[in-house]
Structure formats: structure tokens, C-alpha cells
Amino acid sequence: MIYIEYGLDFDNNSFGFGRSVEVEQTDGTEYRTKEKVKLVTKSYYFRLWIGKYVLVISKAHGVELIHKNRYNFKVVFGIKGEQ
């Protein structure tokens, strides 16, 4: 699965705003890249991460509130797909 995110994300963009690509491999590992990736779109989502809580609104799963173990602040629009 491939996730492309655009927006405010200080974890993956040194200036805050930008684009991030995460690739999950079949063996369970994942990595991030700045390369352009072609994909077949499966779903769209919006993610708002404040503190340890993440609000996700997606076409595939509706509205979810997720608790994380670490603190972060992130506001992104994402595309989920496959190569």
C-alpha cells in the first residue's frame, strides 16, 4: 500500500508544508521516499493529529478517532493506493 500526504507535517517535511510518500511492503516493513510514485487510487482521507489523538475522515472508513502513543501535530490530505 502507498500513502501520499500533502499538508502540514513537521515529522516528514523540514519546513512544515509539503508532500510525503510512505510505502508499506508485503513483509510488513515500510519506508518513506520523496520520489514520485505512480499509483492506482483506492481512497482519500483527511488526518488531523493533535497531541496523542488523530481524527481521520476517509472515504473508505468514515470518521475515526485514534489514540497514539506519541505527541504530534499534523494536518494532511492523503491518497491511499497501490502501484
DSSP file (Angstrom, degrees, kcal/mol; ACC not computed):
  #  RESIDUE AA STRUCTURE BP1 BP2  ACC     N-H-->O    O-->H-N    N-H-->O    O-->H-N    TCO  KAPPA ALPHA  PHI   PSI    X-CA   Y-CA   Z-CA
    1    1 A M              0   0    0      0, 0.0    23,-3.1     0, 0.0     2,-0.4   0.000 360.0 360.0 360.0 145.6    0.0    0.0    0.0
    2    2 A I  E     -AB  23  81A   0     79,-3.1    79,-2.5    21,-0.2     2,-0.5  -0.976 360.0-164.6-124.2 135.8    1.2    3.5   -0.7
    3    3 A Y  E     -AB  22  80A   0     19,-2.7    19,-2.8    -2,-0.4     2,-0.5  -0.982   1.7-170.3-121.9 122.1    0.2    6.7    1.1
    4    4 A I  E     -AB  21  79A   0     75,-2.5    75,-2.6    -2,-0.5     2,-0.4  -0.961  11.7-170.6-111.8 124.6    0.8   10.1   -0.3
    5    5 A E  E     -AB  20  78A   0     15,-2.9    15,-2.4    -2,-0.5     2,-0.4  -0.937  10.0-170.0-121.7 139.5    0.1   13.0    2.1
    6    6 A Y  E     +AB  19  77A   0     71,-2.8    71,-2.8    -2,-0.4     2,-0.3  -0.986  46.7  48.1-123.4 133.4    0.0   16.8    1.4
    7    7 A G  E    S-AB  18  76A   0     11,-2.2    11,-1.5    -2,-0.4     2,-0.7  -0.976  92.5 -11.2 145.5-155.3   -0.1   19.4    4.2
    8    8 A L  E     +AB  17  75A   0     67,-2.3    67,-2.4    -2,-0.3     2,-0.3  -0.760  65.5 145.2 -89.2 112.1    1.4   20.5    7.5
    9    9 A D  E  >  - B   0  74A   0      7,-3.3     4,-1.3    -2,-0.7     3,-0.3  -0.783  25.5-177.6-153.6  98.6    3.6   17.7    8.8
   10   10 A F  T  4 S+     0   0    0     63,-0.7     6,-0.1    -2,-0.3    64,-0.1   0.679  81.7  66.1 -76.2 -17.1    6.8   18.6   10.7
   11   11 A D  T  4 S+     0   0    0     62,-0.2    -1,-0.2     1,-0.2     3,-0.1   0.901 119.0  19.0 -66.0 -40.8    7.8   14.9   11.1
   12   12 A N  T  4 S+     0   0    0     -3,-0.3     2,-0.4     1,-0.2    -2,-0.2   0.440 121.5  57.5-116.1  -2.4    8.3   14.4    7.4
   13   13 A N    ><  -     0   0    0     -4,-1.3     3,-1.7     1,-0.1    -1,-0.2  -0.966  64.0-153.1-133.4 116.6    8.8   18.0    6.0
   14   14 A S  T 3  S+     0   0    0     -2,-0.4    -1,-0.1     1,-0.3     4,-0.1   0.780  99.3  42.6 -62.6 -27.4   11.5   20.1    7.4
   15   15 A F  T 3  S-     0   0    0      2,-0.3     2,-1.1    -6,-0.1    -1,-0.3   0.351 112.8-117.5 -98.9   5.3    9.7   23.4    6.5
   16   16 A G  S <  S+     0   0    0     -3,-1.7    -7,-3.3    -7,-0.3     2,-0.3  -0.487  89.3  73.8  97.1 -64.7    6.3   22.0    7.7
   17   17 A F  E     +A    8   0A   0     -2,-1.1     2,-0.3    -9,-0.2    -2,-0.3  -0.631  69.4  80.6 -87.5 142.1    4.3   22.1    4.5
   18   18 A G  E    S-A    7   0A   0    -11,-1.5   -11,-2.2    -2,-0.3     2,-0.4  -0.998  70.4 -59.2 164.0-159.6    5.0   19.6    1.8
   19   19 A R  E     -A    6   0A   0     -2,-0.3     2,-0.4   -13,-0.2   -13,-0.2  -0.942  35.3-172.7-124.1 140.9    4.5   16.1    0.4
   20   20 A S  E     -A    5   0A   0    -15,-2.4   -15,-2.9    -2,-0.4     2,-0.5  -0.998   7.0-159.8-135.9 138.7    5.3   12.8    2.0
   21   21 A V  E     -AC   4  33A   0     12,-1.0    12,-2.2    -2,-0.4     2,-0.5  -0.979   6.4-171.9-122.7 122.9    5.2    9.3    0.5
   22   22 A E  E     -AC   3  32A   0    -19,-2.8   -19,-2.7    -2,-0.5     2,-0.5  -0.959   5.3-162.3-114.9 129.8    5.1    6.2    2.7
   23   23 A V  E     -AC   2  31A   0      8,-3.1     8,-2.0    -2,-0.5     2,-0.5  -0.953   2.3-159.7-115.1 120.5    5.4    2.8    1.1
   24   24 A E  E     - C   0  30A   0    -23,-3.1     6,-0.2    -2,-0.5     2,-0.2  -0.877  15.4-149.4 -97.9 126.1    4.3   -0.3    3.0
   25   25 A Q    >   -     0   0    0      4,-3.2     3,-1.8    -2,-0.5   -23,-0.0  -0.493  25.7-108.0 -93.5 165.1    5.8   -3.5    1.7
   26   26 A T  T 3  S+     0   0    0      1,-0.3    -1,-0.1    -2,-0.2    -2,-0.0   0.732 115.9  62.0 -65.3 -23.0    4.3   -7.0    1.8
   27   27 A D  T 3  S-     0   0    0      2,-0.1    -1,-0.3     1,-0.0     3,-0.1   0.397 121.5-103.2 -84.7   4.9    6.7   -8.2    4.5
   28   28 A G  S <  S+     0   0    0     -3,-1.8    -2,-0.1     1,-0.3     2,-0.1   0.284  83.8 121.3  95.2 -10.8    5.3   -5.5    6.9
   29   29 A T        -     0   0    0     -5,-0.1    -4,-3.2     2,-0.0    -1,-0.3  -0.429  41.7-164.3 -81.4 161.8    8.2   -3.1    6.6
   30   30 A E  E     -C   24   0A   0     -6,-0.2     2,-0.3    -2,-0.1    -6,-0.2  -0.978   8.9-176.7-143.7 156.3    7.7    0.5    5.5
   31   31 A Y  E     -C   23   0A   0     -8,-2.0    -8,-3.1    -2,-0.3     2,-0.3  -0.976  20.4-127.0-148.8 160.9    9.8    3.4    4.3
   32   32 A R  E     +C   22   0A   0     -2,-0.3     2,-0.3   -10,-0.2   -10,-0.2  -0.851  26.8 177.5-110.3 147.5    9.4    7.0    3.2
   33   33 A T  E     -C   21   0A   0    -12,-2.2   -12,-1.0    -2,-0.3    -2,-0.0  -0.969  33.2-147.8-144.0 157.3   10.6    8.5    0.0
   34   34 A K        +     0   0    0     -2,-0.3     3,-0.1   -14,-0.1    -1,-0.0   0.371  67.3 113.4-102.4   0.0   10.5   11.8   -1.8
   35   35 A E  S    S-     0   0    0    -14,-0.1     2,-0.3     1,-0.1    -2,-0.1  -0.292  78.1-101.1 -70.3 155.5   10.4   10.2   -5.2
   36   36 A K        -     0   0    0     -2,-0.0     2,-0.4   -15,-0.0    -1,-0.1  -0.628  41.0-164.7 -76.4 135.9    7.3   10.4   -7.5
   37   37 A V        -     0   0    0     -2,-0.3     2,-0.4    -3,-0.1   -35,-0.0  -0.985  13.5-141.4-127.3 130.1    5.3    7.2   -7.3
   38   38 A K        +     0   0    0     -2,-0.4     2,-0.3    45,-0.1    -2,-0.0  -0.750  34.2 168.0 -87.2 135.5    2.5    6.2   -9.8
   39   39 A L        -     0   0    0     -2,-0.4     2,-0.7    44,-0.0    44,-0.3  -0.982  42.5-118.5-147.3 159.4   -0.4    4.5   -8.1
   40   40 A V  E     -D   82   0A   0     42,-4.1    42,-1.8    -2,-0.3     2,-0.2  -0.891  44.8-123.3 -94.3 116.7   -3.9    3.3   -8.6
   41   41 A T  E     +D   81   0A   0     -2,-0.7    40,-0.3    40,-0.2     3,-0.1  -0.417  37.6 168.4 -69.8 129.6   -6.1    5.4   -6.1
   42   42 A K  E     -     0   0A   0     38,-3.3     2,-0.3     1,-0.4    39,-0.2   0.699  63.5 -11.4-106.3 -33.5   -8.1    3.3   -3.6
   43   43 A S  E     -D   80   0A   0     37,-1.9    37,-2.8    16,-0.1    -1,-0.4  -0.989  52.2-134.3-163.6 161.8   -9.2    6.0   -1.2
   44   44 A Y  E     +D   79   0A   0     -2,-0.3    15,-2.2    35,-0.2    16,-0.4  -0.906  26.7 178.0-120.4 152.3   -8.8    9.6    0.0
   45   45 A Y  E     -DE  78  58A   0     33,-2.2    33,-3.3    -2,-0.3     2,-0.4  -0.992  25.0-143.7-152.6 159.2   -8.5   10.8    3.6
   46   46 A F  E     -DE  77  57A   0     11,-2.5    11,-2.6    -2,-0.3     2,-0.4  -0.991  21.3-165.1-121.2 132.2   -8.1   13.9    5.8
   47   47 A R  E     -DE  76  56A   0     29,-2.7    29,-2.4    -2,-0.4     2,-0.5  -0.978  11.6-176.8-126.1 126.7   -6.0   13.5    9.0
   48   48 A L  E     -DE  75  55A   0      7,-2.7     7,-3.1    -2,-0.4     2,-0.6  -0.968   9.3-174.0-120.3 112.0   -5.9   15.9   11.9
   49   49 A W  E     +DE  74  54A   0     25,-3.1    25,-2.1    -2,-0.5     2,-0.4  -0.937   8.7 169.3-113.0 114.8   -3.4   14.8   14.6
   50   50 A I  E >   -DE  73  53A   0      3,-2.5     3,-2.0    -2,-0.6     2,-0.3  -0.985  63.7 -42.2-127.6 119.0   -3.3   16.9   17.8
   51   51 A G  E 3  S-D   72   0A   0     21,-1.4    21,-1.3    -2,-0.4    19,-0.1  -0.486 124.2 -22.4  65.3-123.4   -1.3   15.6   20.8
   52   52 A K  E 3  S+     0   0A   0     -2,-0.3    16,-3.3    19,-0.2     2,-0.4   0.289 121.3  88.6-101.9   8.4   -2.0   11.9   21.1
   53   53 A Y  E <   -DE  67  50A   0     -3,-2.0    -3,-2.5    14,-0.2     2,-0.5  -0.901  54.0-166.2-115.7 138.5   -5.3   11.9   19.2
   54   54 A V  E     -DE  66  49A   0     12,-2.8    12,-3.0    -2,-0.4     2,-0.6  -0.981   5.7-159.5-124.1 122.0   -5.8   11.5   15.5
   55   55 A L  E     -DE  65  48A   0     -7,-3.1    -7,-2.7    -2,-0.5     2,-0.5  -0.902  15.3-172.1 -98.6 121.6   -9.1   12.3   13.8
   56   56 A V  E     -DE  64  47A   0      8,-2.7     8,-2.6    -2,-0.6     2,-0.5  -0.967  11.6-173.9-119.6 126.9   -9.3   10.6   10.4
   57   57 A I  E     +DE  63  46A   0    -11,-2.6   -11,-2.5    -2,-0.5     2,-0.3  -0.974  21.6 167.5-118.0 115.4  -12.1   11.2    7.9
   58   58 A S  E  >  -DE  62  45A   0      4,-3.0     4,-1.6    -2,-0.5   -13,-0.2  -0.915  46.8-130.0-132.6 156.2  -11.9    8.9    4.9
   59   59 A K  T  4 S+     0   0    0    -15,-2.2   -14,-0.1    -2,-0.3    -1,-0.1   0.850 111.2  44.0 -66.5 -35.2  -13.9    7.8    2.0
   60   60 A A  T  4 S+     0   0    0    -16,-0.4    -1,-0.2     1,-0.1   -15,-0.1   0.860 128.9  20.2 -81.2 -37.4  -13.3    4.1    2.9
   61   61 A H  T  4 S-     0   0    0      1,-0.3     2,-0.3     3,-0.0    -2,-0.2   0.397  88.9-141.7-118.6   1.1  -13.8    4.1    6.7
   62   62 A G  E  <  - D   0  58A   0     -4,-1.6    -4,-3.0     2,-0.0     2,-0.5  -0.553  63.0  -9.5  75.3-135.0  -15.8    7.3    7.5
   63   63 A V  E     + D   0  57A   0     -2,-0.3     2,-0.3    -6,-0.2    -6,-0.2  -0.881  67.6 173.7-107.2 130.1  -14.9    9.1   10.7
   64   64 A E  E     - D   0  56A   0     -8,-2.6    -8,-2.7    -2,-0.5     2,-0.5  -0.985  22.1-154.2-133.7 144.5  -12.4    7.5   13.2
   65   65 A L  E     - D   0  55A   0     -2,-0.3     2,-0.4   -10,-0.2   -10,-0.2  -0.983  22.3-171.6-117.1 118.8  -10.7    8.8   16.4
   66   66 A I  E     - D   0  54A   0    -12,-3.0   -12,-2.8    -2,-0.5     2,-0.5  -0.885  16.4-142.4-116.4 140.2   -7.4    7.1   17.1
   67   67 A H  E     - D   0  53A   0     -2,-0.4     2,-0.2   -14,-0.2   -14,-0.2  -0.885  20.7-166.8-101.0 129.8   -5.2    7.3   20.2
   68   68 A K  E     -     0   0A   0    -16,-3.3   -16,-0.0    -2,-0.5     0, 0.0  -0.681  26.9-127.4-110.2 166.6   -1.4    7.2   19.6
   69   69 A N  E    S+     0   0A   0     -2,-0.2     2,-0.3     2,-0.1   -17,-0.1   0.591  88.4  52.6 -89.2 -12.7    1.5    6.7   22.0
   70   70 A R  E    S-     0   0A   0    -19,-0.1     2,-0.3   -18,-0.1    -2,-0.2  -0.846  83.5-110.1-124.6 161.2    3.4    9.8   21.0
   71   71 A Y  E     +     0   0A   0     -2,-0.3     2,-0.3   -19,-0.1   -19,-0.2  -0.642  46.3 145.9 -88.6 144.4    2.6   13.5   20.6
   72   72 A N  E     - D   0  51A   0    -21,-1.3   -21,-1.4    -2,-0.3     2,-0.4  -0.974  37.8-138.7-163.7 165.6    2.4   15.2   17.2
   73   73 A F  E     + D   0  50A   0     -2,-0.3   -63,-0.7   -23,-0.2     2,-0.3  -0.975  35.4 153.7-135.0 123.4    0.7   17.9   15.3
   74   74 A K  E     -BD   9  49A   0    -25,-2.1   -25,-3.1    -2,-0.4     2,-0.4  -0.987  24.4-175.3-152.6 135.8   -0.3   17.2   11.7
   75   75 A V  E     +BD   8  48A   0    -67,-2.4   -67,-2.3    -2,-0.3     2,-0.3  -0.923  31.7 154.4-132.2 107.2   -2.9   18.4    9.2
   76   76 A V  E     -BD   7  47A   0    -29,-2.4   -29,-2.7    -2,-0.4     2,-0.4  -0.948  41.3-142.8-138.4 153.9   -2.8   16.5    6.0
   77   77 A F  E     -BD   6  46A   0    -71,-2.8   -71,-2.8    -2,-0.3     2,-0.3  -0.961  35.4-165.7-107.5 132.6   -4.9   15.4    3.0
   78   78 A G  E     -BD   5  45A   0    -33,-3.3   -33,-2.2    -2,-0.4     2,-0.4  -0.874  23.1-152.9-128.6 156.6   -3.9   11.9    1.8
   79   79 A I  E     -BD   4  44A   0    -75,-2.6   -75,-2.5    -2,-0.3     2,-0.4  -0.995  14.3-159.7-123.2 126.9   -4.3    9.5   -1.0
   80   80 A K  E     +BD   3  43A   0    -37,-2.8   -38,-3.3    -2,-0.4   -37,-1.9  -0.907  32.0 126.5-108.0 133.9   -4.1    5.7   -0.4
   81   81 A G  E     -BD   2  41A   0    -79,-2.5   -79,-3.1    -2,-0.4     2,-0.3  -0.927  46.2-107.8-164.4-172.0   -3.4    3.4   -3.3
   82   82 A E  E       D   0  40A   0    -42,-1.8   -42,-4.1    -2,-0.3    -2,-0.0  -0.911 360.0 360.0-131.1 157.2   -1.3    0.6   -4.9
   83   83 A Q              0   0    0     -2,-0.3   -42,-0.1   -44,-0.3   -45,-0.1   0.473 360.0 360.0 -76.7 360.0    1.3    0.5   -7.6
